[in-house]
Amino acid sequence: MPAHHSIQLHTMMLLRLKKVRFLLVWGCCFLPLVSAAQKDEKNAAVKLLVDQLKFVTDVPYICRDTVYGKSVGCGDSLFWKIVMQKRDAIPFLMDKLDDTTQTVVPVPNFGGNYTVADIAYVAMREIIDNIPTFWLLGLGENSYAYGTMEYWEYIRADIRHRRKFQREIRKWEKTLGGRWIEDKRVLTCDCAFPHPSGGHYIREYTLSNYNGWGVHVEYSYLKAHSIGFGINLISESFQPFIGKRKINYTVDGTITGLFFNHTSAFGQRIDVGVNVQKTSPDFHVFVEHNDRNDFRIGGKVGVSFGNFIYLHYRYSYPLTSYENPYISRHGVVLTIKLNMTPIGNAFGM
């Protein structure tokens, strides 16, 4: 091949590579901006819609047929349009929970009119099933409190009550997680028509949820039998950049008792663990102290079953010259965890 042809071919390849590189850089930089702009535009539209709550003329309560030819207690089209925004509407509805602007909607049986805050909360209760109202208000353990005289008297008594309620709702919603289920029920009244959104978000309750403190019990076979009782000091979760399932991380403190023939020993251990929601591999590192200054570091590898039952293989390495002969370096551990805060929510606490 002539030299000038080779130079031309090389030049063309360089130009194509530059063009491809330019397109890749442009895509990586510009497409996220487009996506962010679209999300911002959608959020602005939802916020604008929620801002129209003051124009709602009817909310679900007791769905009577008609009064003077007009449907009453079933919610008007604007109310249901806001509800149909689903999770996108929740942040803006929470912003309205301290808005005391009066509306034209009367409160049946209790008198007065709904405020914008009241209607915003009804909308939230049509998006998320079983919000523990009384627990969030700090009034008791009945999660079906909304609409009672005690609710209305408390929430109307002082704007500070509304703002406290708003703060508690925000904290509760952050730990919701939430799973969408198809459901035809209208949650806030006895309306016969199917739910316009076709479902609700629910909180998935397991005996050991992903957020909150709790307790645990464990059994280990380490040449001798060991029983442990402890506290789940930290149990939190976060959403990774990749994947839909949240990552859970835990910090646990355990007091152990070792029993072998007529020998007993007591110790303490701190675990740091990580796994994925539901059934998944589970990894822990730990430091422990047993009697007679037996200090060790170690790790546990196993499976988490629904973040409730854990089965591990463990290995520990001594940091001191003394090593308790009844505590082998290798062992098998079975742990059952119970987180108290989600259990309380499950029963409306």
N, C-alpha and C positions, 0 to 999 in steps of 0.2 A: 504494500500500500504506500502511495506517495506520502512524503512527509507532510505536505500541506493538507492532505485529506485527513491524516491522523490528527493534526492540530485542530481542524474544523470539528471533527467528531468529538474530540476532548472538550472543546469549547461548548458544543451543544449539550453535552452531558452535564457540564458544570452549570449551565443556564437552567436546565431542567431540575437539577438538584436544588438550586437556589429557589426556583419557583415552588417546588414541593415544600421546602423548608419554610418559605414565606406563608404558604397556605396552612401548614401545620401550626405555625406561631400565631397566625391570624385566627385560626379556629380555636386554639387553646385560650387566647386572650379575649376574643370577641363573643364566642358562644356563651361562656358563663355570664357575661354582662347582659346578653339578650335574655337569658333565663332569669337573671335577677330582676331585670326590668319588667318582664312579664309577671313575675311574682309580686313585685311592687304594685303593678297596675291592678292585679287581681285583688290584693289587699286593700287598695284604695277604693275599689268598687264595693267590696264587702263592708268596709267602714262607712262609706256613704249610705249604704242600705241600712246598717244598724243605727245610724244617726237619725233615721226616720221613725224610730220607735215611738216618738211622741205623737205620731199621726195614726198609730194603731187604734182601732175603734172597738175591737172585741178580742178577748183572749179565752183560751179553753178554761172552763171551770165546771159548770153543770150544763151539759149540752141539751138544752131544751129544743123543741122543734122550731117554733117561731113565736115571736112576740110582736104584734102589730105588723105581721108580714115579714119580719126580719129575723134571721137566724141569730140566736143569742147563746153565748157560752161555748162556742165551737172554734173561735179564732177567725180573724179575717184573713184575706189573701196576703196582706203585707206581713202579718205575723208569721204565717207559714212560709212565705218567701225567705224571711230571715232565718228561720229554723232550717230550711233546706240548704243553707250554706255550710251546715254541719260544723266540723272542727274549725274551719276557717273563721267562723263568726265568734268563737269562744273568747279570744283575747279582747275583742271590741265589746262584747256583751259584759265581760268582767269590768271593763272600764266604766260601764254605765251603772254599776251597782250602788253608786252613791249619788246618782242623779235624781233629785227629788222633784223634778218638773212634773206637774200634775197633767194627767191625760183625761180624756172624756170617758174612759172605761170605768164603770162603777164596780166596787167590790161586793159581790152578792153576800148577803147574810151579815156582813160585818160593818158595812157602811163605808163612806168615803170613796175615793177614786184611786185607781192604780197610779203609781208614779212610773216614770221611765225605768227606774231601778227595779220595781216590782215586775214589770213586763219583761225586762231583760232576764230576770231570774227564771220566770216561767219558760222563756225560750231555751235557756240553758237546760232546764229539766226535761225538755222535749228532745234535746240533743244527747244528753248523758243520762242514763238510767240510774235511779237510786242514789242521788246525791244525799249524803247524810246531813240534812238541814239542821236539826237541833244540835247535833254534835259540833257543827261548824259555828253555830250561834253561841255555843257554850251553855245551852239551856237544859241538856239532858241527853238521853240515849235513844230517842225515838226518831228514826230516820224518815218517817213519813209525816213530819211535823208541818210541812208547808200547808198553809190554808187554815190553820187553827187560830183561835183567838189569841193564844199565847204568842204565836209568831207575830201576828199583826200588832199586838200591843208592844212587844219588844222592839220590833224594827221601826215602828213609828215614833217611839218615845224620844229618840235622840239621834242626831246625824252621826254621832260617834259610834252608835251601834251598827249603822250601815257600813261605815268605813272599816270597822273591825271585821264584820262579816265579809267584806270585800277582800281584806287581807287574808283571811282564813281560806276563802274560796281559791284565791290565787295559789296558796301553798298546797292545798289539796289537789288542785288540777295538775300541778307539776308532777305529782307522784301517781297520777291516774294511770299512765300507760295507755290503757284503753284498747278495746278491740271492737270493730264494727260488726254488728249482727243484724241480719234481716229480721224485721219484726213489724207486724202490721198494727200493733197496739198504739193508741194515743195515750200518753202517760199521765197527763194532767187533768183528764176529764173522762166521762163515759161515752165519748163520741163513737158512733158506730162505723164511721168511714175509716178506711185504712190510712195509716200514717203517711203524710205526703212525702217524707224522706225515705220511707221504706225500711226504717230501722233506727237503731240507737248505738251509742258507744256504751260499753259496759266495762267494769273493772274485773279483771280476772283474779279471783281470790284463790290462793293456794295456802296450805298450812304454813309455808314459808315464802312470803312474797319477797320482792327485791329491795324494798326500802323500809327502814325501820329497825329498831333494836329488838332483841328477843333472847331466847334461851335455847340451849341444846344439851343433849345427852349423848354419850358415846361409849362404845365398847371396843377394846383393843385386845388383840392377842399378841403379846410380845415376849414369848416364852412363858410369862406369867399372864394372868388375867388382869386387865385394867379397866376400871370404870371411871368415866369423867363427866363432870357437870360444869357448864360454863355459860357465859353471856356473849351474845352476838353484839359486840360493841358498835360495829358499823356494818350496815348492809345496804349498799347503794348500787345504782346502775346508771349507765350512760349509753347513748346511741352512737355507735361507731360511724365513721365516714362511709364504710362499705358494709353492705348487708342490712337486713331488716331486724334481726334479733339483737336485743340489747346485751351489753357486756355487764356482768355483775362482779363487784369486788367486795370482799368481806374482811373484817378484822375481828377475830374471836379470842376470848380469854377463857381458859379452861383450868379447872383444878382436878387433878387426877389422883386416883387411889389404886395402888398396885397390890394384888393379893396372890401369894404363892405359898402353899402349905400354911405354915404359921407365920410367914413373913409378910409384912405390909410396908408400903412406902407411899408417901404423898408428894406430889409435885405440882408445878404450875407451867402453863404453856401459853404462848401467844402465837396465833396463826394469822397469816395474810394469804387470802385466796382469791382466785379469779375463775369465772366460768361464763357460760352463755345461758340466757334464759331457757327454762324448761330443761329437758334431759340433754346433757352434754358432758364432754370431758371436763374435769375439775382439777386444778393445780393449786397446791399450797406450799408455802415455805414457813418454817416455824423455828422458834427458839424455846427451849424448855429447861426447867431446873427440877431435878429430883433430889430426894434427901441425900445427905452426906456430900453435898456440893458436886453433884453430877450434872454438869452443864452440857447441853448439846444443841447443835443446829441440825436441821433436817428438811425433808420435803415429803409431800404426799401427792400421789398421782392416782386418779380414779374417775369415778362417774358420779355426776349429780343427777338424781332422779326428781325432776320437777322442783329443784331447789328445796327439797324436803328431806329426802333420804340420800346419804352420801356413802359410797363404798370406796375405800382407798387402800392402796399399798403404801407403806411409809418406810423411810430409811432415815436414821439419825446418826450423827457422827459426834463423838465426845470431844469437848473442848478442854477437859481437865484430865488429870492423870487417873482420877478415880472413875470407874465405870461400873454402875450397879449391875451385878451379874444376872439379875433376874429381869432386866430390861434389855432385850436383844435389839440390835441395830435395825433388824428387819421386822416388819409386822403388818397385820391387817387391821383396819379400823372401820367400824360401822357407826355412822353419826346420824342422828335425827335432829333437825332444826325446827324451831317454832318461833316465828317472828310475831310479836304481839300487836304492833300497830295495825297491820292489814287485817288481822283477825278481828280487832275491834271495829274496823270499818265494815267488815262483812256483816256484823251484827248491828250496825247502825250506831256504834259508839262514837 
